[in-house]
């Protein structure tokens, strides 16, 4: 898996999605420094936060979710998930027809 920093459009959407949550301010302050890797989801855009050493983190709960649309008007369901320690765990992206995401959704205006 290729590790990379979050792209600006990913940071913007995540920040927007979690802005009204208790964890939002802390998580937003860490986004620029996080390393992520793309999950094997057929190109829909899901990302998992990478940690150093052995990764024993497990999914605990959904922090925020939003339903948007890809540029082809197919529904895209996006969730921000936390691990058992309450840390940002993954950005889960699911496109309604299972096809690859054509364009990462922008923050709704």
VEXLUMMAR-399630 format. One record per residue (C-alpha): x, y, z; residue number from 1. Coordinates in steps of 0.2 Angstrom, whole numbers, always signed. Layout:
<sites>
x->X, y->Y, z->Z, seq->NUM
...
</sites>
This chain:
<sites>
x->+0, y->+0, z->+0, seq->1
x->+6, y->+17, z->-4, seq->2
x->+7, y->+29, z->+10, seq->3
x->+3, y->+48, z->+8, seq->4
x->-3, y->+64, z->+16, seq->5
x->-21, y->+69, z->+14, seq->6
x->-25, y->+79, z->-1, seq->7
x->-32, y->+97, z->+2, seq->8
x->-50, y->+92, z->-4, seq->9
x->-50, y->+77, z->+8, seq->10
x->-44, y->+88, z->+23, seq->11
x->-58, y->+101, z->+18, seq->12
x->-72, y->+88, z->+18, seq->13
x->-66, y->+79, z->+34, seq->14
x->-65, y->+96, z->+43, seq->15
x->-82, y->+101, z->+37, seq->16
x->-90, y->+84, z->+42, seq->17
x->-83, y->+84, z->+60, seq->18
x->-84, y->+103, z->+64, seq->19
x->-99, y->+101, z->+76, seq->20
x->-93, y->+85, z->+85, seq->21
x->-84, y->+85, z->+102, seq->22
x->-69, y->+77, z->+93, seq->23
x->-69, y->+88, z->+78, seq->24
x->-57, y->+102, z->+84, seq->25
x->-43, y->+90, z->+90, seq->26
x->-45, y->+79, z->+74, seq->27
x->-45, y->+94, z->+62, seq->28
x->-29, y->+100, z->+71, seq->29
x->-20, y->+83, z->+66, seq->30
x->-26, y->+81, z->+48, seq->31
x->-11, y->+90, z->+40, seq->32
x->+1, y->+78, z->+48, seq->33
x->-8, y->+61, z->+46, seq->34
x->-2, y->+48, z->+34, seq->35
x->-15, y->+38, z->+25, seq->36
x->-16, y->+23, z->+13, seq->37
x->-30, y->+20, z->+1, seq->38
x->-41, y->+5, z->+5, seq->39
x->-45, y->-9, z->-8, seq->40
x->-62, y->-3, z->-12, seq->41
x->-62, y->-3, z->-30, seq->42
x->-57, y->+15, z->-32, seq->43
x->-71, y->+23, z->-22, seq->44
x->-59, y->+33, z->-11, seq->45
x->-59, y->+25, z->+6, seq->46
x->-43, y->+29, z->+17, seq->47
x->-36, y->+22, z->+32, seq->48
x->-25, y->+31, z->+44, seq->49
x->-7, y->+24, z->+45, seq->50
x->+1, y->+22, z->+62, seq->51
x->+20, y->+17, z->+65, seq->52
x->+23, y->+0, z->+71, seq->53
x->+10, y->-14, z->+73, seq->54
x->-7, y->-8, z->+70, seq->55
x->-19, y->-16, z->+83, seq->56
x->-32, y->-2, z->+81, seq->57
x->-50, y->-8, z->+78, seq->58
x->-65, y->+1, z->+72, seq->59
x->-76, y->+7, z->+86, seq->60
x->-89, y->+20, z->+80, seq->61
x->-95, y->+32, z->+66, seq->62
x->-92, y->+50, z->+71, seq->63
x->-100, y->+58, z->+56, seq->64
x->-108, y->+54, z->+40, seq->65
x->-114, y->+63, z->+24, seq->66
x->-123, y->+58, z->+8, seq->67
x->-117, y->+67, z->-7, seq->68
x->-116, y->+64, z->-26, seq->69
x->-101, y->+60, z->-38, seq->70
x->-100, y->+70, z->-54, seq->71
x->-110, y->+57, z->-63, seq->72
x->-124, y->+60, z->-51, seq->73
x->-122, y->+43, z->-42, seq->74
x->-125, y->+44, z->-23, seq->75
x->-109, y->+43, z->-13, seq->76
x->-110, y->+39, z->+6, seq->77
x->-96, y->+45, z->+17, seq->78
x->-92, y->+41, z->+35, seq->79
x->-78, y->+47, z->+47, seq->80
x->-74, y->+32, z->+58, seq->81
x->-65, y->+32, z->+75, seq->82
x->-55, y->+18, z->+83, seq->83
x->-57, y->+11, z->+101, seq->84
x->-46, y->+25, z->+108, seq->85
x->-57, y->+39, z->+100, seq->86
x->-44, y->+43, z->+86, seq->87
x->-48, y->+46, z->+68, seq->88
x->-47, y->+28, z->+60, seq->89
x->-54, y->+29, z->+42, seq->90
x->-63, y->+39, z->+29, seq->91
x->-76, y->+26, z->+22, seq->92
x->-82, y->+31, z->+5, seq->93
x->-95, y->+20, z->-4, seq->94
x->-102, y->+24, z->-21, seq->95
x->-120, y->+18, z->-24, seq->96
x->-116, y->+8, z->-40, seq->97
x->-99, y->+1, z->-33, seq->98
x->-90, y->+10, z->-47, seq->99
x->-74, y->+20, z->-44, seq->100
x->-76, y->+38, z->-38, seq->101
x->-74, y->+50, z->-53, seq->102
x->-71, y->+66, z->-43, seq->103
x->-69, y->+68, z->-24, seq->104
x->-84, y->+77, z->-17, seq->105
x->-82, y->+95, z->-13, seq->106
x->-88, y->+103, z->+3, seq->107
x->-106, y->+107, z->+1, seq->108
x->-110, y->+126, z->+0, seq->109
</sites>
